[in-house]
Amino acid sequence: MIQKTASRLALSAATVLAAAAVVVLPTTPALAATDTVIPTGTLSPAGGSALSGIVTLRIDSPDTDIAEVTFKDILGRELATAHQAPWTTTWDTRGLPERSWVSVGIRDRAGNHGSAWGDYLINPAGPAVSSFTPAAGTLVRGTVRTTVKATDPSGIPHAYVEGPGTSDGGLVGTRPSYTFTLKPKAQGPFTFQWTLIDGGGTRTVLKRTVINDTVRPTVRVTKAPKKGAKLTKAVKITAAAADRYRVARVQLLVNGKVVATDTKAGYTFTLNPKRYGKKFTVQIRAYDRAGNVTTTSRVTYRR
């Protein structure tokens, strides 16, 4: 008797579970009897499109008796179910496989079922950079003006700079060009980075190292007439200059004006007194590659 009762209970439970597994979609009896046309719809964006970030999916159908539209992603997750137009939903493509698709179930009021689907190329790339300055290894003098030019189909709502002294480096805006000025304090290599974030949250990170040099070069005259000498003919003046990051050029100044420039070590100049007044001053000036400058004191000569 106990075994028969248990069997009946098991049978009843199985019957309840089977009934629960059946999903009955509401239909209109009159339509169900006369309408057997499968509903159709066109999914947009069109299949084959390249997508990134959060996109809007839409079904357009010529049928006027659509009752329900269900969107599912590549993992079978239900994105949304709509029971009235517009038949749209949003789809977050971030982190999805490069090739992904969406399936759409369409049901009309008569209970007919149709479907649509789209196969998409998910763009994992962040903003595309066309220009980034200054160049790596550039010598700067206490200030770095950096500019990035980039584009992205979904826009670039966020861009910011990180590096020593850039606590206020956050920038926000949708622009094709971003500019920021950094002020390194330490001498030598200085590394900073840009982070660009597109509308889908994908990042492009750019790192660059420049060299901060605010130390002036050294320069001295190695051969010249004595101070106050009377010059009656052209004479040679030579100079030596040095810098950690190399000397760019050395100049001969007469009365404060540049009259000659030399870019090779062993800097040599010819001074012709006949070109100047009865009294004139001479200086040597050296520039390093960062633009720092050192000038010797004035020496006066007579003619």
SVG drawing of the C-alpha trace seen along z (x, -y; Angstrom):
<svg xmlns="http://www.w3.org/2000/svg" viewBox="-12 -105 110 107">
<polyline fill="none" stroke="black" stroke-width="0.4" points="0.0,0.0 2.8,-2.4 4.7,-1.6 1.5,-2.3 1.0,-5.6 4.7,-6.6 4.4,-5.7 1.3,-7.8 3.0,-10.8 6.1,-10.4 3.8,-10.3 1.9,-13.4 5.2,-15.3 6.5,-14.3 3.2,-15.4 3.5,-18.8 7.1,-19.3 6.3,-18.4 3.4,-20.8 5.6,-23.5 8.2,-23.0 5.6,-23.8 5.5,-27.5 2.1,-28.6 2.3,-31.8 -0.9,-33.8 -2.5,-33.8 -5.7,-35.1 -7.8,-31.9 -9.5,-33.5 -6.1,-34.6 -4.4,-31.3 -7.0,-29.5 -6.6,-31.8 -3.0,-33.3 -0.2,-30.9 2.3,-33.3 5.6,-33.4 6.5,-37.0 9.7,-38.5 12.0,-41.3 15.3,-43.0 17.9,-43.4 20.0,-46.6 22.9,-47.3 23.2,-45.0 25.0,-41.7 28.7,-42.1 29.0,-45.5 31.9,-46.4 30.7,-47.3 32.3,-48.5 31.0,-49.6 27.3,-49.9 25.2,-49.7 21.4,-49.9 19.8,-46.9 16.5,-47.3 14.1,-45.1 12.0,-46.5 9.1,-44.3 6.5,-44.8 4.1,-42.8 1.6,-44.9 0.6,-42.1 3.9,-41.6 3.2,-40.7 6.7,-40.0 10.4,-40.4 13.2,-38.7 16.9,-39.6 19.6,-37.1 23.4,-37.4 26.1,-35.0 26.1,-33.4 22.4,-32.8 21.7,-35.5 18.4,-37.3 19.2,-41.0 15.6,-42.2 12.0,-41.2 9.7,-43.9 5.9,-43.7 5.4,-46.9 7.2,-49.0 9.8,-50.3 11.5,-46.9 14.9,-48.0 17.4,-47.2 21.0,-48.1 23.9,-45.6 27.1,-46.0 29.8,-44.5 32.7,-45.1 34.6,-41.9 32.8,-39.8 34.6,-37.6 35.8,-39.3 33.1,-37.5 29.8,-37.7 26.1,-37.5 22.7,-38.3 19.5,-36.2 16.0,-37.6 12.8,-35.7 9.7,-37.3 6.1,-36.2 2.9,-37.6 -0.5,-37.6 -1.5,-34.4 1.4,-32.6 3.5,-32.2 7.2,-32.4 9.9,-34.0 13.5,-34.8 16.4,-37.1 20.0,-37.2 23.1,-39.3 26.8,-38.3 29.1,-41.1 32.8,-42.0 33.4,-43.4 36.1,-46.0 38.5,-45.5 40.7,-48.4 40.7,-51.6 41.0,-55.1 43.3,-55.3 46.1,-57.7 47.4,-59.7 49.9,-62.0 51.7,-62.0 54.2,-64.7 56.9,-65.3 59.0,-62.5 60.7,-60.0 64.0,-61.3 63.2,-64.9 65.2,-67.3 62.9,-69.7 63.7,-72.6 61.5,-72.5 58.2,-72.3 56.7,-69.5 53.9,-70.5 52.3,-67.2 49.6,-66.8 47.7,-63.7 45.4,-63.5 43.1,-60.5 39.7,-59.4 37.2,-56.6 33.8,-55.7 32.2,-55.8 33.9,-59.1 36.6,-59.7 34.8,-61.1 37.7,-60.7 41.5,-61.5 44.0,-62.1 47.7,-62.4 49.6,-60.7 53.2,-61.4 55.2,-63.3 53.4,-66.5 50.2,-65.7 47.7,-65.3 45.5,-67.8 46.0,-66.1 42.5,-64.8 40.8,-66.1 37.3,-65.4 35.8,-66.2 35.1,-64.8 37.8,-66.4 40.2,-65.2 43.1,-66.8 44.2,-66.9 47.0,-69.1 48.6,-69.2 51.6,-70.9 53.8,-69.1 56.5,-70.7 59.1,-68.1 61.4,-69.1 64.1,-66.4 66.9,-66.4 67.1,-63.6 64.6,-61.1 61.0,-61.9 58.2,-59.5 54.5,-60.3 51.5,-58.6 48.2,-59.4 45.1,-57.3 42.3,-57.7 39.0,-56.0 36.4,-55.5 32.7,-55.5 32.7,-51.8 35.2,-51.9 38.2,-50.6 41.5,-52.2 44.5,-53.3 47.6,-54.0 50.5,-55.9 53.8,-56.2 56.7,-58.5 60.0,-59.4 61.7,-62.7 64.7,-64.3 64.5,-67.3 67.6,-69.5 67.7,-72.9 71.4,-72.8 73.4,-75.4 76.4,-74.3 79.9,-75.4 81.9,-77.6 85.3,-79.3 87.7,-81.1 90.8,-79.1 92.7,-81.5 92.2,-85.3 94.0,-88.6 94.5,-90.0 91.7,-92.2 92.1,-95.8 94.5,-94.9 94.8,-97.1 94.0,-95.1 95.3,-96.1 94.5,-93.0 92.3,-89.9 92.9,-87.5 91.7,-84.0 89.5,-83.3 88.9,-79.7 86.6,-78.4 85.7,-75.1 82.2,-74.2 80.6,-71.1 77.2,-69.8 75.8,-66.5 73.5,-66.3 75.9,-67.9 76.4,-71.4 74.3,-72.6 76.3,-75.6 78.7,-78.3 78.6,-81.9 80.9,-84.9 79.2,-88.1 80.6,-91.6 78.9,-94.5 76.1,-92.0 75.3,-90.9 76.0,-87.5 78.7,-87.7 79.7,-84.1 78.5,-80.6 80.3,-77.3 78.8,-73.9 81.9,-71.7 84.1,-71.2 87.3,-73.2 85.1,-76.3 87.1,-78.8 86.2,-82.3 88.0,-85.1 87.7,-88.6 88.4,-91.4 88.7,-94.7 88.3,-96.8 84.6,-96.0 83.9,-97.7 84.5,-101.0 87.5,-102.2 86.3,-100.3 84.2,-97.1 83.3,-94.2 83.6,-90.5 81.7,-87.5 81.3,-83.8 77.9,-82.2 77.1,-78.5 73.7,-76.7 73.0,-73.1 70.5,-70.9 67.7,-71.8 68.1,-75.5 70.0,-76.4 72.5,-79.1 75.7,-80.4 77.6,-83.6 81.1,-84.6 81.7,-88.1 82.4,-91.0 86.0,-91.6 86.8,-95.1 89.3,-95.7 90.6,-98.8 91.3,-99.4"/>
</svg>
